[in-house]
Amino acid sequence: MVEAGTLLLANLSQTATNGASLWGTFEAPKLPDFLGSNHKGGFPWSPYGPGSPPHLVTPHTRMTRYYEWTISRENIAPDGVDTSVILVNGQFPGPLIEADWGDEIQVTVHNQLSSPGEGTTVHWHGMTQQATPWMDGVPGVSQCPIAPGSTFVYKFTADQYGTTWYHSHYSAQYTGGLFGPMIIHGPTHVPYDIDIGPVMLNDWWHTNYFDVIAHDLFLPPSPVLVDNNLINGKMSFNCGLTNSTCTPNAGVSKFTFEPGKTHRLRLINAGSEGMQRFSIDNHKLTIIAIDFITVAPFESDVVSIGVGQRYDVLVNGTGHPGEAYWMRSNYSQKCASISNLQPNALAAVYYPETDHDSSPNSTANPYVETDCMNEPLNKTVPFIPILPPDAAATTKEMEMNLIQNATGHLVFTLGGSTFRANFNKPLLPLANLPGVVKTPNNGTSNETSIYAPDSNVYDFGKHSSIRLILTNPLTLAHPMHLHGHNVWVLAEGMGKWDGKVTNAKNPMRRDTFIINAGTPELPAYTVIEWVADNPGVWPFHCHVTAHTSLGFMAIMLERPDLIPKRQIPKELDHLCKSWDAWSNSNVVNTIDSGVKT
């Protein structure tokens, strides 16, 4: 652990800790206002401005942003402990995906995972995939995995703008390093001077992700404790806590601020387990966006970020030349089912004329953990008001629970059922087949369903909007994520919902929200709603690795009557044939639900 007053001259090179990545270094690029495209003057998304709602309107810039990735496995030491890490183009965290609102994005993914060989996929968190549901990147749902030695090309539109991230959705691969930032430039409703770029926060294990999952299915032996907490892929580790090869003072991330300037930081909780409490000593944070939703600005000393969530904050440069301050991200032990050996991550913020190897001597902003929730709903007000329908077309009550199945294993249920993926028969192509019975097993039809019971599919038919009343009798809060949509978070509380909507004239929207911890006697509830305007099969799940591995996921089947009218690209069929060939001659070693957010 780094102590105040010590030098921050790292004992390991950036290559040794993070491969070819520049994240956490002074060479990491500041971000522009936009990339530019084939337009004459003005912004590439013109004529849309900060009051134009993304997804409801999308510009067409006629620009395609091309990326080519090789996914491989190598040993590096992000915190000084030699660890097997999954890398994108040799980088941890992975390289930046950057585009303007309305651009097309094309990412060619080469799977070079070997020893052992593994399939993989990439999910573009928060992108609604309005016209391309087959590009959502979920194995067994929207696609077959990319087989080792194979290539797949993702193509989709940047239909929203702001801060997000990409990550593997295959088992728990992103716990092992397969994630990175994704920034879509768009209109700005609050001015600022400098875009610092992504600040990724993630808990970190030294144990291989497969072994973490093997132990963390709440079975003997006890779960593998989280080892550390990282900021942009870096943090030193107390080598006395491990028997592994460890170099002390491996190095921390470093940033520069300018006095009198306003800095934009794009906070991403890319972790697998814990809520992050983010702060910068002696500085206020002004929140301007939550997930992909711009909000009326409000201040906070500490921002609480659940797994999968993003917060864009502005920070005024109130320091002076020669000063340095700690940036902190604390893994919340209260809000996690697995303890962290070293929960408090540090990074250094330097003003001009400060020795970049000197250690800040600042004091943390105090805070008290009273619960595991985000800011109250009445405090978070979308900048662009969009009202839900006066009355939802259909309402479904769903309870989450943890039960022991027939084999003696513990599994999560959502709506009374658990989930398990079938990599060889993804659900979207099944839903695309004309003339077959597709009524899920949880439906009312007596006909045989095309979906297996453990697909946990909910058919919402032709309903134009969907409301879920979620209840949680478990004593742990859960970050929940719905693919393909931003949802209105209408209400949250304890006990039974009284039917009242918080901030009914402009309720909060986001793609990842937290449902509070409850008890069997007094369960927590959260009420969400969305417009069913995106035909497809959309995962809805907890974003905690171990929980999804235990089946904590349901599939929202939306407008099944319209799905067969969408032509799934032939590349998806070729992908499945490649996976079938590989899996028929190799052991697919999956011990969990098969997907990880």
C-alpha positions in Angstrom: 0.0 0.0 0.0 1.2 3.5 -0.8 1.9 5.7 2.2 1.9 9.5 2.3 5.3 11.1 2.1 6.8 8.2 0.1 8.1 8.6 -3.5 5.8 7.4 -6.3 8.6 6.3 -8.5 7.4 2.9 -9.7 9.5 -0.2 -9.4 7.9 -1.7 -12.5 7.6 -0.4 -16.1 4.3 0.3 -17.7 4.9 -2.6 -20.0 5.3 -5.0 -17.0 2.1 -3.8 -15.3 -0.2 -3.0 -18.2 1.3 -4.3 -21.4 0.9 -1.9 -24.3 -1.7 0.2 -22.5 -1.1 3.9 -21.7 -3.9 4.2 -19.1 -2.8 5.6 -15.8 0.2 7.4 -17.4 0.8 11.0 -18.4 0.9 9.8 -22.0 -2.8 8.8 -21.9 -4.6 11.2 -24.3 -7.0 13.9 -23.2 -10.2 13.6 -25.2 -11.4 16.1 -27.9 -14.9 17.6 -28.1 -15.6 15.4 -31.1 -13.6 13.4 -33.7 -15.1 15.1 -36.8 -16.5 13.5 -40.0 -17.6 14.3 -43.5 -19.4 17.5 -42.5 -18.8 21.2 -43.3 -18.4 23.1 -40.1 -20.3 22.7 -36.8 -20.7 19.5 -35.0 -20.9 16.2 -36.8 -24.3 15.5 -35.1 -25.8 18.7 -36.3 -28.7 19.8 -36.2 -29.2 18.0 -32.9 -28.2 19.7 -29.7 -28.0 19.0 -26.0 -31.8 19.0 -25.8 -32.2 16.3 -28.4 -32.9 12.9 -26.9 -30.5 10.2 -28.1 -32.1 6.9 -29.2 -35.3 8.7 -30.0 -33.4 10.7 -32.6 -30.0 9.6 -34.1 -27.9 11.6 -36.6 -26.3 9.9 -39.5 -22.7 11.1 -39.9 -21.8 8.7 -42.7 -18.6 7.9 -40.9 -17.4 4.5 -39.9 -14.8 4.1 -37.1 -12.8 0.9 -37.7 -11.0 -1.1 -35.0 -9.1 -4.4 -35.1 -8.4 -6.4 -32.0 -6.5 -9.5 -31.1 -7.7 -11.0 -27.8 -5.0 -13.1 -26.1 -3.7 -14.2 -22.7 -0.4 -13.1 -21.2 1.2 -12.6 -17.8 1.5 -9.1 -16.5 1.5 -7.5 -13.0 -1.0 -4.6 -12.8 -0.4 -4.2 -9.0 3.0 -5.9 -8.8 1.7 -9.5 -8.6 2.4 -11.6 -11.6 -1.1 -12.6 -13.0 -2.5 -14.3 -16.1 -4.5 -11.5 -17.8 -6.7 -11.4 -20.9 -5.5 -8.6 -23.1 -6.9 -6.7 -26.1 -4.1 -5.8 -28.5 -1.7 -6.5 -25.6 -3.3 -3.9 -23.4 -4.9 -3.9 -19.9 -7.3 -2.2 -19.6 -8.2 -2.5 -23.3 -7.9 0.3 -25.9 -10.4 3.1 -26.2 -13.4 2.8 -28.6 -14.1 6.4 -29.6 -16.8 7.7 -32.0 -19.2 10.6 -32.6 -22.9 10.2 -32.0 -24.3 8.8 -35.2 -21.1 7.1 -36.4 -21.0 3.5 -37.4 -18.6 1.4 -35.3 -16.9 -1.7 -36.8 -14.7 -3.9 -34.6 -12.9 -6.9 -36.0 -12.2 -9.4 -33.2 -9.6 -12.1 -33.5 -9.8 -14.7 -30.8 -6.3 -15.9 -29.9 -7.1 -17.3 -26.5 -5.2 -20.6 -26.1 -3.8 -22.8 -23.4 -6.6 -23.4 -22.7 -8.6 -22.5 -25.7 -11.8 -20.4 -24.9 -14.6 -18.9 -26.9 -15.2 -15.2 -26.3 -17.7 -12.4 -27.1 -17.8 -8.6 -26.6 -20.7 -6.7 -25.2 -21.1 -2.9 -25.8 -22.6 -1.9 -22.5 -25.6 0.4 -22.8 -25.7 0.6 -26.6 -29.3 -0.1 -27.5 -28.5 -1.9 -30.8 -31.8 -0.6 -32.2 -31.3 -2.0 -35.7 -28.7 -4.7 -34.8 -29.8 -6.9 -31.8 -27.5 -9.6 -33.1 -24.5 -7.4 -32.3 -25.2 -7.3 -28.5 -22.4 -9.7 -27.8 -24.1 -12.3 -25.4 -23.2 -15.9 -26.0 -26.2 -18.2 -26.1 -28.5 -15.2 -26.5 -27.6 -13.0 -29.5 -24.7 -15.1 -30.9 -22.5 -18.2 -30.6 -19.1 -17.6 -29.1 -16.2 -16.7 -31.3 -14.2 -19.9 -31.4 -10.4 -19.9 -30.7 -8.6 -19.1 -33.9 -11.7 -17.5 -35.4 -12.7 -13.9 -36.2 -15.9 -12.0 -36.0 -16.8 -8.4 -37.0 -19.2 -6.4 -34.9 -21.0 -3.6 -36.7 -23.4 -1.2 -35.0 -24.4 2.5 -34.7 -23.4 4.8 -31.9 -27.0 5.5 -31.1 -26.4 7.2 -27.7 -23.6 9.5 -26.5 -21.6 9.7 -23.3 -19.5 7.3 -21.3 -19.6 3.6 -21.4 -17.4 0.5 -21.7 -17.1 -2.8 -23.5 -16.4 -6.2 -21.9 -16.6 -9.9 -22.5 -19.9 -11.5 -21.9 -18.4 -15.1 -21.9 -18.4 -16.6 -18.5 -16.4 -14.3 -16.2 -13.7 -13.3 -18.7 -13.9 -9.6 -17.9 -12.9 -10.4 -14.3 -9.7 -11.6 -16.0 -9.1 -8.4 -17.8 -11.2 -8.3 -21.0 -12.7 -4.8 -20.8 -12.0 -1.3 -21.8 -13.6 2.2 -22.2 -16.0 3.4 -24.9 -16.6 7.1 -25.4 -19.3 8.5 -27.8 -18.9 12.2 -28.3 -22.1 14.3 -28.4 -23.8 17.5 -27.4 -22.7 19.1 -24.1 -25.2 20.7 -21.7 -22.6 21.9 -19.2 -19.3 23.6 -20.3 -15.9 22.4 -19.2 -12.3 22.9 -20.3 -10.4 19.6 -20.3 -11.7 16.1 -20.9 -9.4 13.9 -18.7 -11.1 10.8 -20.3 -12.0 7.5 -18.7 -11.3 6.7 -15.1 -11.9 2.9 -14.8 -12.4 1.5 -11.3 -12.3 -2.3 -10.8 -11.7 -4.8 -8.1 -9.0 -7.3 -8.9 -8.1 -10.9 -8.2 -4.7 -12.5 -8.6 -6.4 -15.9 -9.1 -7.4 -16.9 -12.6 -11.0 -15.9 -13.2 -12.1 -19.6 -13.8 -10.8 -20.6 -10.4 -12.4 -17.6 -8.8 -15.8 -18.7 -10.2 -15.1 -22.3 -9.2 -14.7 -21.3 -5.6 -17.3 -18.4 -5.5 -20.3 -20.5 -6.3 -21.0 -20.4 -2.5 -19.6 -24.0 -2.2 -16.7 -25.3 -0.1 -14.0 -24.1 0.0 -14.9 -20.6 0.9 -14.9 -17.8 -1.8 -11.6 -16.5 -3.1 -11.2 -13.1 -1.5 -10.7 -10.1 -3.7 -7.1 -9.1 -3.7 -7.0 -5.4 -4.6 -8.7 -2.4 -6.1 -7.4 -0.6 -9.2 -7.7 2.8 -10.9 -7.1 2.7 -14.7 -5.6 -0.8 -14.2 -2.9 0.2 -11.6 -2.3 0.1 -7.9 0.5 -1.1 -5.7 0.0 -4.1 -3.5 1.2 -5.1 0.0 3.4 -8.0 -0.9 3.2 -9.4 2.6 -0.4 -10.4 1.8 0.6 -12.9 -0.9 2.8 -15.9 -1.6 2.9 -15.1 -5.3 5.7 -13.4 -7.2 5.2 -9.8 -6.1 7.1 -6.5 -6.7 6.3 -3.8 -4.1 5.5 -0.3 -5.2 4.5 -1.4 -8.7 3.0 2.1 -9.4 -0.3 4.0 -9.3 -2.2 5.9 -12.0 -1.3 9.6 -12.4 -3.3 12.6 -13.7 -2.6 16.3 -14.2 -5.0 19.1 -13.4 -4.7 22.8 -14.3 -5.5 25.6 -11.8 -8.8 27.4 -12.6 -9.8 24.9 -15.3 -12.8 22.6 -15.2 -12.0 18.9 -15.8 -14.4 16.2 -17.0 -13.8 12.7 -15.6 -15.6 9.7 -17.0 -16.0 7.3 -14.1 -16.6 3.6 -15.0 -17.1 0.8 -12.4 -15.6 -2.0 -14.5 -15.4 -4.3 -11.5 -17.0 -7.7 -10.9 -18.2 -7.5 -7.3 -18.0 -4.3 -5.3 -19.6 -0.8 -5.3 -16.9 1.9 -5.6 -16.9 5.1 -3.5 -15.0 7.6 -5.6 -13.5 11.0 -4.4 -10.6 13.4 -4.8 -9.2 15.0 -1.7 -10.1 18.6 -1.2 -12.2 18.7 -4.4 -15.9 18.7 -5.1 -17.4 16.5 -7.8 -20.3 17.9 -9.9 -22.3 15.0 -11.5 -23.5 15.9 -15.0 -24.3 12.4 -16.5 -25.3 9.0 -15.1 -24.9 6.1 -17.4 -25.9 7.5 -20.8 -28.3 10.1 -19.3 -27.4 13.7 -18.9 -28.7 15.2 -15.6 -29.2 18.5 -14.0 -25.8 19.1 -12.3 -25.5 18.5 -8.6 -22.5 18.3 -6.2 -21.1 15.5 -4.1 -17.9 14.9 -2.1 -18.1 11.1 -2.8 -19.8 9.3 -5.7 -21.2 5.8 -5.2 -20.9 3.7 -8.4 -22.3 0.2 -8.7 -20.8 -2.4 -10.9 -21.5 -1.5 -14.6 -22.5 2.1 -13.8 -20.9 5.2 -15.2 -20.8 8.8 -13.8 -19.5 11.8 -15.6 -18.3 14.4 -13.2 -16.8 17.9 -13.4 -13.9 18.9 -11.1 -12.8 22.5 -10.8 -9.0 22.9 -10.5 -9.0 24.5 -7.1 -5.4 23.5 -6.4 -2.3 25.6 -7.0 1.0 25.0 -8.7 3.3 22.7 -6.7 0.3 20.8 -5.1 -0.8 17.2 -5.4 -3.8 15.3 -4.2 -5.0 11.7 -3.8 -7.7 10.4 -6.0 -9.4 7.6 -4.2 -11.8 4.7 -5.0 -12.8 2.6 -2.1 -14.3 -0.9 -2.6 -17.3 -1.0 -0.3 -17.0 -4.0 2.0 -20.5 -3.3 3.3 -22.0 -3.7 -0.2 -20.1 -6.8 -1.4 -20.6 -10.5 -0.7 -16.8 -11.1 -0.9 -14.2 -9.2 1.2 -11.3 -7.3 -0.4 -7.8 -7.7 1.1 -6.8 -4.2 0.0 -10.0 -2.3 -0.8 -8.8 1.3 -1.1 -7.3 2.3 -4.5 -5.2 5.4 -4.9 -4.1 7.6 -7.8 -2.2 10.8 -7.8 -3.4 14.2 -9.2 -0.7 16.7 -9.9 -0.9 20.5 -10.6 1.9 22.2 -12.6 5.3 22.6 -11.1 4.9 19.5 -8.9 7.4 16.7 -8.8 5.5 13.8 -10.5 7.3 11.3 -8.4 6.3 12.9 -5.1 3.4 11.5 -3.0 0.4 13.7 -2.1 -0.1 14.5 1.5 -3.8 15.2 1.4 -6.6 13.9 3.6 -9.6 11.9 2.4 -13.1 13.5 2.2 -15.1 11.8 5.0 -18.2 9.8 4.3 -20.4 7.3 6.1 -21.7 4.2 4.5 -25.4 4.0 5.5 -26.6 1.9 2.6 -25.6 0.5 -0.8 -27.8 2.7 -3.0 -27.0 5.5 -5.5 -28.2 9.0 -5.0 -31.9 9.3 -4.2 -34.3 9.4 -7.2 -35.6 12.8 -6.3 -32.0 14.1 -6.5 -31.2 12.8 -10.0 -33.1 14.7 -12.6 -32.6 14.0 -16.3 -31.6 17.1 -18.3 -33.9 15.9 -21.2 -37.4 15.1 -19.7 -39.0 12.1 -21.3 -42.2 10.8 -19.7 -43.3 7.1 -19.6 -46.8 6.2 -20.9 -49.7 7.2 -18.6 -50.3 3.5 -18.0 -47.9 0.6 -18.7 -49.2 -1.8 -21.3 -48.3 -4.7 -19.2 -46.9 -5.2 -15.6 -45.0 -8.1 -14.3 -43.9 -8.7 -10.7 -40.5 -10.5 -10.4 -38.8 -11.6 -7.2 -35.1 -12.4 -6.9 -34.0 -15.2 -4.7 -31.2 -17.7 -3.8 -32.2 -21.3 -3.6 -30.7 -24.8 -3.5 -31.4 -26.7 -6.6 -31.9 -30.5 -7.0 -28.1 -31.1 -7.2 -27.5 -29.4 -3.9 -26.0 -26.3 -5.5 -27.1 -22.7 -4.7 -28.5 -20.7 -7.7 -30.1 -17.3 -8.0 -33.6 -17.1 -9.5 -35.3 -14.2 -11.1 -39.0 -14.6 -11.4 -38.8 -18.0 -10.0 -36.3 -19.5 -12.5 -32.6 -19.6 -13.0 -30.7 -19.1 -16.3 -28.2 -21.1 -18.2 -26.9 -20.4 -21.7 -26.7 -22.9 -24.5 -23.8 -21.6 -26.6 -24.7 -23.8 -29.6 -28.3 -22.6 -29.8 -28.5 -18.8 -29.2 -32.0 -17.5 -28.5 -32.2 -14.7 -31.0 -31.9 -16.9 -34.1 -34.5 -19.2 -32.5 -36.9 -16.2 -32.1 -36.1 -15.3 -35.7 -37.4 -18.6 -37.1 -40.9 -18.3 -38.7 -43.7 -20.6 -38.1 -42.6 -22.3 -34.9 -44.1 -22.2 -31.4 -42.0 -19.8 -29.3 -44.1 -19.5 -26.2 -41.7 -19.6 -23.2 -42.2 -22.2 -20.5 -43.3 -19.4 -18.1 -46.1 -18.5 -20.5 -49.7 -19.7 -20.5 -49.7 -21.8 -23.6 -50.0 -25.6 -23.4 -48.0 -25.9 -26.5 -44.3 -27.1 -26.4 -41.9 -24.1 -26.3 -38.9 -23.8 -28.5 -37.1 -22.4 -25.4 -35.6 -24.6 -22.8 -36.8 -24.0 -19.2 -33.4 -22.7 -18.1 -33.5 -20.0 -20.8 -35.8 -18.2 -18.4 -37.5 -16.3 -21.3 -40.4 -13.9 -20.6 -42.6 -13.2 -23.6 -44.2 -9.7 -23.5 -45.9 -10.2 -26.8 -47.1 -7.1 -28.7 -47.3 -4.9 -25.6 -46.0 -1.4 -26.3 -44.5 -0.8 -22.8 -43.3 -3.0 -20.0 -43.3 -2.4 -16.3 -41.4 -4.6 -13.8 -42.0 -4.5 -10.1 -38.9 -6.1 -8.7 -38.6 -7.4 -5.1 -35.5 -8.4 -3.2 -35.8 -10.4 0.0 -32.1 -11.0 0.1 -29.8 -9.2 2.4 -27.5 -7.8 -0.4 -28.1 -5.0 -2.9 -27.8 -5.9 -6.6 -26.7 -3.7 -9.6 -29.2 -4.7 -12.3 -28.7 -4.1 -16.0 -31.1 -4.4 -18.9 -29.7 -4.7 -22.4 -31.2 -2.8 -25.4 -32.8 0.0 -23.3 -32.6 2.8 -20.9 -35.3 2.3 -18.3 -37.3 4.7 -16.2 -36.6 4.0 -12.5 -40.0 4.9 -11.2 -39.8 4.1 -7.5 -37.7 2.3 -4.9 -38.2 1.5 -1.3 -38.9 -1.2 1.3 -42.0 -3.3 1.7 -44.8 -2.9 -0.8 -44.9 -0.2 -3.5 -47.7 2.3 -2.9 -48.0 3.1 -6.7 -46.5 6.5 -6.5 -43.8 7.5 -9.0 -40.8 9.6 -7.7 -40.4 12.8 -9.7 -43.4 11.8 -11.9 -42.9 14.8 -14.2 -39.3 13.7 -15.1 -38.4 10.3 -13.6 -34.8 9.1 -13.7 -33.6 6.9 -16.6 -30.5 4.7 -16.8 -29.4 1.3 -18.0 -27.9 0.0 -14.8 -29.6 0.6 -11.4 -29.3 -0.8 -7.9 -32.1 -2.6 -6.0 -31.6 -2.2 -2.3 -30.9 -5.1 0.2 -34.0 -6.4 2.0 -35.2 -9.2 4.2 -37.8 -11.9 3.8 -40.0 -9.9 6.3 -39.3 -6.5 4.6 -38.1 -7.0 1.0 -36.8 -4.1 -1.0 -38.5 -3.0 -4.2 -37.6 -1.2 -7.4 -40.1 -0.3 -10.2 -38.8 0.1 -13.7 -40.5 0.6 -17.1 -39.4 0.9 -20.7 -41.0 1.3 -24.1 -41.0 -2.0 -26.1 -39.7 -0.4 -29.3 -36.7 -2.7 -29.8 -37.7 -6.2 -31.1 -35.3 -8.8 -29.7 -34.3 -11.0 -26.8 -32.7 -8.8 -24.2 -30.8 -10.1 -21.1 -31.8 -8.6 -17.7 -29.4 -9.5 -15.0 -27.3 -8.7 -12.0 -23.9 -7.3 -12.9 -22.0 -9.1 -10.2 -19.8 -11.9 -11.6 -20.6 -14.6 -9.1 -24.3 -13.8 -9.1 -24.6 -14.0 -12.9 -22.6 -17.2 -12.8 -25.2 -18.5 -10.5 -28.0 -17.9 -13.0 -29.1 -14.4 -11.9 -30.6 -13.5 -15.3 -33.9 -13.4 -17.3 -34.5 -12.9 -21.0 -37.0 -10.2 -22.1 -38.6 -11.4 -25.3 -39.8 -8.1 -26.9 -42.2 -7.9 -29.9 -41.6 -11.5 -31.1 -44.0 -10.8 -33.9 -41.5 -8.3 -35.4 -38.3 -10.3 -34.9 -38.7 -12.6 -38.0 -39.0 -9.4 -40.1 -35.4 -8.6 -39.2 -32.8 -10.3 -41.4 -30.0 -11.8 -39.2 -26.7 -11.5 -41.1 -25.3 -14.7 -42.5 -22.1 -14.1 -40.5 -24.0 -15.1 -37.4 -24.7 -18.5 -38.9 -21.1 -18.9 -40.0 -20.0 -18.0 -36.5 -22.2 -20.8 -35.0 -20.9 -23.3 -37.5 -17.4 -22.4 -36.5 -18.3 -22.7 -32.8 -20.0 -26.1 -33.4 -17.0 -27.4 -35.2 -14.6 -26.3 -32.4 -16.9 -27.4 -29.5 -17.4 -30.8 -31.1 -13.7 -31.6 -30.9 -12.8 -29.7 -27.8 -14.1 -29.6 -24.2 -16.0 -26.4 -23.5 -15.1 -26.0 -19.8 -18.0 -24.0 -18.4 -19.0 -24.4 -14.7 -21.4 -21.4 -14.5 -24.4 -20.0 -16.3 -22.1 -19.4 -19.3 -22.5 -15.6 -19.5 -21.1 -12.8 -17.5 -22.1 -9.2 -17.9 
